[in-house]
Amino acid sequence: MTDDTATPIDATDLPDVVKRYLKAHNEHDAPAASATLTPDATVIDDGRTYQGIPAIERWLDRATSEYTYTTTLIGAEQDGPDRCTVTQHLEGDFPGGTVDLHYRFTLDQGLISHLTIAPLTYRAAAAHGASEAVRASVRPATAAGNGGPLTSGAHHIAA
């Protein structure tokens, strides 16, 4: 489904498996996070694809230890019966210092089969009716200070 059909939901209404994944990732608990995934799950982050539990666990270990950060959930949407998107605001010691990220989850039989993590764009924030404060916080996709691209490498801290 497209973003145009997404329905905003309260974070408490997210599927339990998504809430467990986010909690585990925020607590740097790779085994608990990987327990929410199908054996052949795929994660796409920072332009890289991680396929299967062993590759995803290595990514999780690196992602949760590379930077110090905080996360704030700023929105959630139901994109279909087996899809949801969570938007989180991250602040930390990564390039750029702040980023808003979409976590797009696809579920299969109660587990996460696919997760794509990507920066929130101003256009997407406006389309989703984000407040002016949230839209103002979405900056161009360049890292502060060097003019280089801000990939979700700033995300390696995500979820």
N, C-alpha and C positions, 0 to 999 in steps of 0.2 A: 504494500500500500504506500501511497505517497504521503508526504507531510501534510498535504491538504486535508486528509481524512483523519488525522490524528485527533484524539480526544484528550484534553487535559484531565489528569487524575491527581488525587492526593497521593503523596508518597506512601501513606499507609495502605493504599489500594494496589500498590505494585505487587506482582507475583512474589510469593515467599522466596522462591529461588533467587530472584534478582536482589531482594533485600539481603539475603544471606551472602550472596557474592559481594555486594558493596560493603557490607560490614566486615567480611573477612579481608577484603583488599585494603580497606582503610586501617585495619588492625595488623596489616603486613603478615597475614596468615595464609601463605600460599597453599598449604594442604587443604584448609577449609574452603578456600576459593575454588580450587580445582575440583573439589567434591561436588560443586554445583554444575559441573560441565559434563556433556556427553563425552564418551571416549574419543570420538573423532571431531571434537569441537574445533572451531577456528576463531582466532582473535586477530583482528587487523588493527594495528596501531602504528603510528609514525611511519606509514608507508610500507610496513613490513607485515607479513602474514605468518602466524604461528599456528601450526596444525597439530592437533593431538595433545594429550595431557602432558607428556614429558616436555615438549617445546613450550607449551603455555606455562608450565611451572617454572622453567628457566626464565621466561619473560617476566613472570610475576615476581620472582626473586630479585631480578635486576630492577624492575620497575619500582618496586617498593623500597629499594635501598639506595637508589641513585641520587635522590633529592629529599630534602625535608620540606613538608608541605602540609597545608590544611585543606579540607574540602568542605563545601557547603552545597547541599542540594538546593537547586533553584527552580527545578521544574521536573515534571514527569508527564508522559503521555502514553496512552494506549494506541498503538498503531494498527492493531488488528488482534484477532483472538490469540495469536502466538507471538506477538511482537510488541515491544514497548521501548520507549526512549527516555533516558534519564539525563538531565542536564545538571552538571555540577560546576561550581566555581572553585578554582584551585588557586591558592596563593602559596608561594614558597621561594626557594633559592634556585630555581631553574631559570633558563634564559627567558627574559621578559617579565618574570615575577608573578604574573597572573594570567590565567586563561580560563575561558568557559568552554567546557567540553560536552559533546553529546556522546552518550553511551547507548548504542542501538543494539538491543538484545533480540535474538530470535530463540524461541523455546521449542523443545521437542520432548514430548512425554515427561514434562515436569523438570527438565534440565535445560541448561543453556547450550545451544548448538552453535551459535554464532554471536560474536560481539564485535562491533566496529566502533572505534573510538576516534572522534574527529572534532576539531575546534568548531565552536559555534560562530557563525558569521553574523554580521549586523543584519543582513537581509533575512536570515532565518529567525533571528531574534524578533525582528519587526513582524514577520509573517505569523509568528506564534503569539503575538500580542504581548511580548515582554514589556515590562515597565520601561519608562524612559531611562531610569537609573541602570537597569540591566543592559539596555541597548547602548548606553553611553560607555559602559564598561567593556564592550566588545571592541577591541582595537584592531587595526589592520594586521594582517598576518605577517608581521615582521618582528624579529626579536629586538627588544629594546637595546639601544646602544650600538648595534652593529649593522643594522639594516638588512640582515640576512633573514631567510625565511624562518618563520616560527612554525615548526611542525609540531605535531603533538608530542614531540620529544620533550616538550615542556610538559607533556602529559605523563611521561614515564612514571609519574607520581600518581596516576589517576585512581579513580574510583574511590 
